[in-house]
């Protein structure tokens, strides 16, 4: 009977350890996703800024040649 209890306690300890590891992994993944989201947002803004500059430059060139 005590052997069964010891086995169950060991399994419970392993399960708790596994749950703790999975929780840590989940937290780490959430942090990574948050950082990647920030980077994507920044990249989208940079792309929009570059596109706007190109459009302005194209308008200036068009104005120069349309004269």
Secondary structure, DSSP 4 states (H G I P E B T S, - for coil): -HHHHHHHHHHHHHHHHHHHHHHHHHHHHHHHHHHHHHHHHHHHHHHHHHHHHHHHHHHHHHHHH--
